[in-house]
Amino acid sequence: MRLPKHRVIAVCLWGAAMCAAPAAAFAQAPAFVANWYWNRTQSTVAPGEDLPSSVVLAITAAETGRVQWTLTGTDAKGAKHAETYSGTGDGKPAPVIGAPPGTMASFTVSPTTMTASYTNTDGSSEHTSCTLSPDHRQMICAGADNDGKGHTSNYRDVYDRQ
């Protein structure tokens, strides 16, 4: 099974903002750190991509010095798939475990966004930028897939914080 690229990665993750919300629980932790559930009704996929039945993105670190996450998905037939990433949030590439061999990702974290770039050995790539809703209950990621042959597809992933 192949999840809608790595962006459900993104991943993600796509950055880390320090929470400016008044809630004390968020004051010390990067705002992107949470378990995120893919919102199928508010998301769009690139043409030709199969819709997964579920996707959970567990972001455990999202700051300039460290980005770490695990993406777990289930396809429409019930097959499960997982990908993990552990690297920095300063744009240095690191491998994505569980993705096609040679897949590399780099993340850039700022106070308000998390951006991700993925490259694959077949020449394809993906770029995603994620922001949080004002109440930090949703993460909205806008991205573009490039197949390495001159075709680009746009998508939008919306995740709900759990």
TIGUZA-57520 format. One record per atom (N, C-alpha, C, O): z, x, y. Coordinates in steps of 0.1 Angstrom, whole numbers, padded with zeros to 4 digits, always signed. Each point is the difference from the previous one (the first is absolute). Layout:
BEGIN
ZXY;...
//
This chain:
BEGIN
+0000+0008-0012;+0000-0008+0012;+0000+0009+0012;+0006+0010+0000;-0012-0014+0010;-0001+0007+0013;+0005-0010+0011;-0006-0010+0002;+0017+0014+0004;+0005-0008+0011;-0009+0001+0012;-0009+0009+0000;+0010-0018+0009;-0009+0001+0012;+0003+0013+0007;+0008+0001+0009;-0015+0009-0014;+0001+0014+0004;+0014+0004+0001;+0009-0005-0007;-0006+0015+0016;+0013+0006+0001;+0007-0007+0012;+0012+0002+0002;-0019-0010+0005;+0006-0006+0012;+0012-0008-0004;+0009-0001+0008;-0010-0006-0019;+0011-0008-0003;+0011+0011-0002;+0012-0002-0002;-0019+0013+0003;+0007+0013+0002;+0002+0001+0015;+0012+0001+0003;-0014-0001+0000;+0002+0004+0012;+0006-0004+0006;+0010-0004+0006;-0023+0010-0013;+0004+0000+0001;+0006+0000+0008;+0001+0010+0007;+0005-0024-0005;+0006+0003+0003;+0003+0006+0008;-0004+0007+0010;+0007-0009-0012;+0009+0011+0004;-0005+0005+0013;+0002+0000+0012;-0007+0004-0020;-0006-0002+0011;+0010+0003+0010;-0007-0005+0009;+0024+0011+0001;+0007+0007+0010;+0014-0005+0002;+0004-0009-0007;+0003+0015+0015;+0014-0004+0001;+0004-0001+0015;-0001+0009+0008;+0006-0021-0005;+0005-0002+0013;+0015-0002-0001;+0005-0006-0010;+0002+0012+0018;+0015-0002+0000;+0002-0014+0006;-0006-0004+0010;+0014-0004-0017;+0002-0014+0004;+0007-0001+0013;+0010+0006+0003;-0017-0014+0006;+0006-0002+0013;+0007-0014+0000;+0006-0004+0010;-0006-0003-0021;+0006-0013-0001;+0015+0001+0001;+0006+0011-0003;+0000-0021+0008;+0015+0001+0001;+0008+0000-0013;+0011+0004+0001;-0017-0007-0012;+0007+0000-0012;+0005+0014-0004;-0009+0009-0001;+0021-0007-0001;+0006+0013-0002;-0005+0006-0014;-0001+0012-0001;-0003-0021-0008;-0004+0005-0013;-0013+0008+0001;-0003+0009-0007;-0006-0013+0017;-0012+0007+0002;+0001+0012+0010;-0009+0008+0000;+0020-0007+0007;+0000+0010+0011;+0000+0014-0006;-0005+0009+0008;+0009-0006-0020;+0001+0014-0005;-0012+0003-0009;-0002+0012-0003;-0005-0022-0002;-0011+0003-0010;-0013-0002+0006;-0002-0009+0009;-0008+0017-0013;-0014-0003+0004;-0004-0014-0003;+0003-0005-0011;-0010-0002+0020;-0003-0014-0001;-0009-0003-0012;+0000-0011-0005;-0009+0020+0001;-0009-0002-0011;+0006+0000-0014;-0006-0004-0010;+0018+0010+0009;+0007+0001-0013;+0005-0013-0004;+0008-0007+0006;-0014+0002-0018;+0003-0013-0005;-0008-0002-0013;-0009+0008-0003;+0012-0019-0003;-0009-0005-0011;-0009-0011+0007;+0005-0009+0006;-0018+0012-0007;-0010-0009+0006;-0008-0007-0010;-0005+0006-0010;+0003-0019+0011;-0008-0008-0009;-0013-0005+0007;+0000-0005+0011;-0011+0008-0018;-0013-0003+0006;-0002-0015+0002;+0003-0008-0010;-0007+0004+0022;-0001-0014+0003;-0015-0004-0002;-0009+0003+0008;+0006-0009-0019;-0014-0003-0005;-0007-0009+0010;-0012+0002+0003;+0019-0012+0003;-0007-0010+0008;-0003+0006+0014;-0009-0005+0006;+0017+0015-0001;-0003+0005+0013;-0008+0013+0000;-0004+0005+0010;+0001+0000-0022;-0008+0013-0002;-0014-0003-0003;-0004-0011-0004;-0005+0021+0007;-0014-0001-0003;-0003+0013-0008;+0006+0010+0002;-0015-0011-0011;-0004+0011-0008;-0015+0004+0003;-0007-0009+0005;+0003+0021-0008;-0013+0004+0002;-0009-0008-0009;+0004-0003-0011;-0017+0001+0015;-0009-0008-0009;-0001+0007-0014;-0002+0012-0001;+0003-0020-0010;-0002+0006-0013;+0013+0004-0007;+0000+0003-0012;+0011-0002+0020;+0013+0003-0006;+0006-0012-0007;+0000-0011+0005;+0006+0014-0016;+0007-0011-0007;+0014-0001+0006;+0007+0009+0004;-0003-0022-0003;+0014-0003+0005;+0010+0003-0010;-0001-0005-0011;+0011+0013+0014;+0011+0001-0010;+0009-0013+0000;+0000-0007+0010;+0008+0005-0020;+0009-0011+0000;+0012+0003+0007;+0007-0009+0006;-0003+0022-0006;+0012+0004+0008;+0000+0015+0003;-0006+0008-0007;+0012-0005+0019;+0001+0014+0004;+0013+0002+0006;+0004-0008+0009;+0004+0018-0013;+0012+0003+0007;-0001+0015+0004;-0003+0009-0008;+0006-0007+0021;+0000+0014+0005;+0015+0003+0004;+0005-0006+0010;+0000+0016-0017;+0014+0004+0003;+0000+0013+0008;-0003+0011-0006;+0005-0012+0019;+0000+0012+0008;+0015+0005+0001;+0009-0008+0005;-0007+0020-0010;+0014+0005+0001;+0002+0011+0011;+0011+0003+0003;-0022+0002+0002;+0001+0009+0012;-0012-0002+0008;-0011-0001-0005;+0012+0001+0018;-0011-0001+0010;+0004+0006+0013;+0004-0007+0009;-0005+0020-0008;+0003+0007+0012;-0009+0013+0000;-0007+0003-0010;+0007+0004+0021;-0009+0011+0002;+0002+0011-0012;-0010+0005-0004;+0022-0003+0000;+0003+0010-0010;-0002-0004-0014;-0001+0008-0009;+0000-0021+0007;-0001-0005-0014;-0005-0014-0001;+0005-0009+0007;-0015+0006-0015;-0005-0013-0003;+0000-0001-0016;-0005+0009-0007;+0011-0019+0002;+0001-0002-0014;-0001-0015-0003;+0007-0008+0006;-0015+0004-0016;-0002-0013-0004;-0005-0002-0014;-0005+0010-0006;+0007-0022+0000;-0005-0003-0013;-0007-0014+0002;+0006-0009+0005;-0018+0008-0010;-0008-0013+0001;-0001-0004-0014;-0005+0007-0009;+0009-0020+0006;-0001-0006-0013;-0008-0013+0001;+0003-0008+0009;-0013+0007-0017;-0009-0012+0001;-0003-0006-0014;+0001+0007-0010;-0004-0019+0010;-0004-0007-0012;-0013-0007+0003;-0002-0007+0010;-0008+0009-0019;-0013-0006+0003;+0000-0014-0005;+0010-0005-0006;-0021-0002+0007;-0001-0014-0003;+0001-0002-0015;+0003-0011-0005;-0005+0021-0003;+0001-0001-0015;+0014+0004-0005;+0003+0000-0012;+0006+0004+0021;+0013+0004-0003;+0002+0015-0003;+0012+0004-0003;-0022+0004+0005;+0002+0015-0002;+0007+0006+0012;-0003-0004+0011;+0013+0012-0014;+0007+0007+0011;-0005+0014+0003;-0006+0006-0008;+0008-0002+0021;-0005+0013+0004;+0010+0005+0011;+0006-0008+0007;-0003+0021-0007;+0009+0005+0010;-0006+0013+0006;-0007+0008-0007;+0010-0006+0019;-0004+0012+0007;+0012+0005+0008;+0008-0008+0005;-0006+0021-0003;+0011+0006+0007;-0005+0011+0010;-0010+0006-0003;+0017-0005+0013;-0003+0011+0010;+0013+0006+0005;+0009-0007+0003;-0010+0020-0001;+0012+0007+0006;-0006+0011+0008;-0006+0010-0006;+0007-0010+0019;-0005+0010+0009;+0007-0001+0014;+0010-0006+0001;-0017+0012+0008;+0006-0001+0014;-0007-0011+0008;-0010-0005-0004;+0015+0003+0016;-0006-0010+0009;-0006+0007+0012;-0001-0006+0011;-0004+0018-0013;-0006+0008+0011;-0014+0003-0002;-0006+0009+0006;-0001-0016-0015;-0014+0001-0002;-0004+0010-0011;-0012+0002-0002;+0021+0004-0005;-0004+0009-0010;-0003-0007-0013;+0008-0009-0004;-0019+0012-0003;-0003-0008-0012;+0008+0004-0012;+0005+0011-0001;-0003-0021-0008;+0007+0001-0013;-0006-0009-0010;-0006-0010+0004;+0007+0013-0017;-0006-0009-0010;+0006-0013-0001;+0012-0002+0003;-0020-0008-0007;+0006-0014-0004;+0000+0000-0015;-0011-0001-0006;+0022+0000+0000;+0002+0000-0014;-0003-0015-0005;+0005-0009+0006;-0013+0008-0016;-0004-0013-0006;-0013-0005+0006;-0006-0010-0005;+0001+0016+0015;-0013-0003+0006;-0011+0008-0008;+0004+0009-0008;-0017-0011+0011;-0010+0008-0007;+0003+0015+0003;+0004+0004+0010;-0007+0005-0020;+0003+0014+0001;-0007+0006+0013;-0011-0004+0003;+0019+0012+0004;-0005+0006+0012;+0002-0008+0013;-0003+0005+0011;+0009-0017-0012;+0003-0008+0011;+0011+0006+0009;+0011+0003-0006;-0014+0000+0018;+0010+0006+0009;+0002-0010+0012;-0009-0008+0004;+0022+0008+0001;+0003-0008+0011;+0007+0008+0011;+0007+0009-0003;-0008-0013+0015;+0008+0006+0011;+0004-0011+0009;-0007-0010+0003;+0020+0011+0002;+0006-0010+0008;+0004+0006+0013;+0004+0012+0001;-0005-0020+0010;+0005+0004+0013;+0009-0011+0004;-0003-0012+0001;+0015+0016+0003;+0011-0010+0003;+0003+0002+0015;+0002+0011+0005;-0002-0023+0002;+0004+0000+0014;+0011-0010+0001;+0004-0007-0009;+0002+0005+0021;+0011-0010+0002;-0005-0014-0003;+0008-0009-0002;-0021+0006+0003;-0004-0014-0001;-0011-0002-0011;-0003-0012-0003;-0003+0022-0002;-0010-0002-0010;+0001+0011-0012;+0006+0010+0002;-0013-0014-0012;-0001+0010-0011;-0015-0001-0004;-0005-0011-0003;-0002+0023+0003;-0014+0000-0003;-0001+0008-0013;+0007+0009-0002;-0018-0012-0005;-0002+0007-0013;-0015+0002-0001;-0008-0008+0004;+0005+0020-0010;-0014+0003-0004;+0000+0005-0014;+0008+0008-0004;-0018-0014-0004;-0001+0004-0014;-0014+0005-0002;-0010-0004+0006;+0009+0015-0014;-0013+0005-0004;+0000+0001-0015;+0010+0002-0007;-0022-0004+0002;-0002+0001-0015;-0011+0010-0003;-0009+0003+0008;+0009+0002-0020;-0010+0010-0004;-0014-0006-0001;-0010+0008+0001;+0008-0021-0001;-0013-0005+0000;-0006-0002+0014;-0011-0005+0002;+0018+0010+0008;-0004-0001+0014;+0004-0012+0007;-0002-0001+0013;+0008-0009-0019;+0005-0012+0006;+0013+0003+0008;+0007+0010-0003;-0004-0018+0013;+0012+0002+0007;+0005-0014+0005;-0006-0010-0001;+0018+0011+0007;+0007-0012+0005;+0009+0004+0011;+0006+0010+0000;-0006-0019+0011;+0009+0003+0011;+0007-0013+0003;-0006-0011+0001;+0019+0011+0001;+0008-0011+0003;+0010+0002+0011;+0006+0011+0001;-0003-0021+0007;+0010+0001+0010;+0009-0012-0001;-0004-0011+0000;+0017+0013-0002;+0010-0010-0002;+0010-0001+0012;+0004+0010+0006;-0001-0022-0002;+0010-0003+0010;+0009-0011-0005;-0003-0007-0010;+0014+0005+0016;+0010-0010-0004;-0001-0012+0010;-0003+0002+0012;+0006-0014-0017;+0001-0011+0009;+0013+0002+0009;+0008+0008-0004;-0007-0015+0015;+0011+0002+0009;+0014-0002-0007;+0009+0007+0004;-0008-0016-0014;+0012-0002-0007;+0002+0010-0012;+0010-0001-0007;-0020+0009+0004;+0000+0010-0011;+0000-0007-0014;+0004+0007-0009;-0008-0019+0009;+0000-0008-0013;-0014+0002-0007;-0001-0003-0012;-0009+0007+0020;-0013+0002-0006;-0006+0014+0004;+0003+0004+0011;-0010+0002-0020;-0008+0012+0003;-0014-0004-0001;-0005-0005-0010;-0003+0008+0021;-0014-0004+0000;-0008+0013+0000;+0002+0009+0009;-0011-0008-0018;-0008+0013-0002;-0015-0004+0001;-0005-0008-0007;-0002+0014+0017;-0014-0001+0002;-0007+0012-0005;+0005+0011+0003;-0015-0012-0012;-0006+0012-0005;-0015-0002-0003;-0006-0010+0002;+0000+0022-0005;-0014+0000-0003;-0002+0009-0012;+0006+0011-0001;-0014-0015-0009;-0004+0008-0012;-0014+0005+0003;-0009-0008+0005;+0007+0020-0008;-0014+0006+0000;-0003+0005-0014;+0007+0007-0006;-0018-0012+0001;-0004+0003-0014;-0006+0014-0002;-0004+0004-0011;+0002+0003+0022;-0005+0014+0000;-0016+0000-0001;-0006+0010+0000;+0000-0022+0001;-0014-0002+0000;-0005-0007+0012;-0011-0006+0001;+0020+0005+0010;-0004-0006+0012;+0004-0014+0002;-0004-0007+0009;+0011+0001-0019;+0005-0014+0001;+0015+0000+0003;+0008+0006-0007;-0005-0014+0017;+0014-0002+0004;+0004-0014+0000;-0008-0009+0004;+0020+0006-0010;+0005-0014+0000;+0014+0000+0006;+0008+0009-0002;-0006-0019+0010;+0013-0002+0006;+0009-0009-0007;-0005-0009-0007;+0018+0010+0008;+0010-0008-0007;+0012-0001+0009;+0002+0007+0009;+0007-0017-0013;+0012-0002+0007;+0011-0003-0011;-0002-0010-0007;+0012+0018+0006;+0011-0003-0009;+0012-0004+0008;+0004+0007+0009;+0002-0018-0014;+0013-0004+0006;+0010+0000-0011;-0002-0005-0011;+0014+0011+0014;+0011+0001-0009;+0012-0006+0006;+0003+0001+0012;+0005-0008-0020;+0012-0007+0004;+0012+0009-0005;+0000+0004-0011;+0009-0002+0020;+0012+0008-0003;+0009-0009-0009;+0002-0012+0002;+0004+0019-0013;+0009-0007-0009;+0014+0006+0001;+0009-0004-0007;
//
